[in-house]
C-alpha cells in the first residue's frame, strides 16, 4: 500500500511539475492559461499597474508595493522583445481547436500585441507603445503628476510594512526621474520635442508641487490620513513612519522634481510653437497609427475630419431648435451657451461652500441614476463609486473630470474626480451629463461590470480599449436622455453641448495633427462652436496636442455603438430588447470596435 501511495504521489508531483513548467516557461496546455501568463508577465514588470489594479496588495503575493515601474530606455527594448515572444505564443494556438470565447480572446490579444509592436517601431516608442503619445512628460500626465496620484489614491497603508513600502517608493523617485530624463534626452537627440507651452507648463506644475511645505504636500498629507485611520499600530509607530515620510520627500522627492525641472529649463530654448505630430520624424504615419490605436478602426485622418464637420452641423441644428423653444432664439450656439453659463440660476457660489455643493450634487445625480438602471440593464453587482475633487496641485492643467477605476479585489471604490479650479466652469445644466459619462451608466458602470466578469482571462476584464470605453461613456450620456433622466430642456442642452464638444474634437484633433492647424486656430474653432469656458477649451486643445488621436475615440465609438443598435433594431424589429443589446455590448468586456462589430453581427 505504501508503495502504491508513493507511486501515485510521484505521478501527481511529476504531472504538477510538467504543468508548472508548461505554464511558466513552455507552451501552457490551456489557451486561457497562456493569456493569463502574457498578462502576468507584463504585470510582474509593472509594479505601479499592479497597485493601480489592487489585485494582490498587502498579501503574501505582494512583492511589488515598495517599487516603482522601470522607465529606462533599456526596459522599453526588453518589453518590446517580450511582446514579440507573447505574440508568437498566441499564434501557436490554432483557432480551430479553441472554443468561441477563446477565439474571441485570441483575436483581441493579437490585435493588442500587434499594435504594441507597431507602436514600438517608432523611434520615440516609450509612449507610443503605451498609446500615450510622443511626450512622456507633459502638463496632463507623466510621472511628475501620475506618481503622486497613484500613491494618494491606490497605495494602501494597512500595516507597518505597507507604510514602509510607501516610503520606499518615495525613495525611488530619484531613480525613476533619472530614467525618464535619460529617455527624454534620447528623444531630444532624434528631434522629438514637445511644443514650448508644454515645457513651460510642466515647469510651473513642478514649481507648484515643490513650492509647498513638505507637511502640506499631497504625498505627506495622504500618508498622514492613511496612518490616522490605521488600526493595529500605536501612535509612536505612526509618528515614526510619518517622520520618515517627510524626510524622504525632502531627501528624494523634491530633488528628483528639481532635476527634472532643470532639464526642462535647458530644453526650453530648443522648443517651438508647432503643435502637431506632423513635425516629428515620420510624423504623418505616426498619427495614422495613433488614430488606429485609439479608434480601433481603419478610418483615415481625412475621413475622421470630415465626419467631425458633418456631426458638428447635425448637432448644432438640434441645439438651435431647443434654444429657440426656450427663449434663446436668434443666438449662435456658442453665444447662447455662454450666456446660459453666466446666468445666476445655473451657477454655484464661487467659494468652498459652492465646491462642496457641486460634489454633493454629483453624488445625488449618481444615486438617482443607480435606482433607474434596472429599466434598461439586466446586470447587477456593480461596485460603489465615490466623488472627489481633483487634487489642487494638478487641477490647473487637468481636464474638467476624469475617472479612476476600483481595485479588482473590491477594497477600493471607483472614483469620479471633478475639477473645481473655477466654480464658474461647472454650470448646473452640464452636471448630469458629466456624471453619467464618468460614473453611471458610463465609465464606472462599464468598467466595474467588466472587472466582475467570470470565465474570461484577466486581460479582457481590465484592458481599456479606448474607443470602446469612451464610446460607451458617450453613448451612456445619450441613453440617459432617451430614458428620461434629462428631465428639463436645459439639462438636455448640456448633453447636446457635450456631444457637440466630442464632434468638434474630431475636427480639431485631425486639424492639429493632419491639417497642421496651430494651437490658436484650434482654440478659436472650439470656442466658436461650443461656447465652453475659455479655460476648459485651452486645457482640452492642449490635451489633444500631447495625446494625439485619443480624443477622436469618443465620437467614433459612440457612432459605432449606435449603428450596431440600429442594425439590431432593423433585424429584430418588434422583438428588439434594449437590455439584451446592452448585454451583447457589455458582457464580453472591452475590445476593438472592428471586433465588436463582427461579434454583434
Secondary structure, DSSP 8 states (H G I E B T S, - for coil): -HHHHHHHHHHHHHHHHHHHHHHHTS--SSHHHHHHHHHHHHHHT-HHHHHHHTSSTTSTT---TT-----SHHHHHHHHHHHHHHHHHHHTS-GGGS-HHHHHHHHHHHHHHHHHHHHHTSTTHHHHTTTS-S-SSSSS-SHHHHHHHHHHHT----SHHHHHHHHHHHHTHHHHHHHHHHHHHHHHHTT----HHHHHHHHHHHHHHHSS-GGGSHHHHHHHHHHHT--SS-HHHHHHHHHHHHHHIIIIIHHHHHHHHHHHHHHGGG--S--SGGGSTTHHHHHHHHHHHHH-S---HHHHHHHHHHHHHHHHHHHHHHHHHTT-TTS-HHHHHHHHHHSGGG---SSHHHHHHHHHHHHHHHHHHHHHGGGT--------EEEEE--GGGTTTS-SEEEE---TTSSS-EEEEE--S-GGG--GGGHHHHHHHHTSSSHHHHHHHHHT--SS-HHHHH---HHHHHHHHHHHHHHHHHTT---SHHHHHHHHHHHHHHHHHHHHHHHHHTS---HHHHHHHHHHHH---HHHHHHHHHHHHHSTTGGGHHHHHHHHHHHHHHHHHHHHGGG--HHHHHHHHHTT----HHHHHHHH-
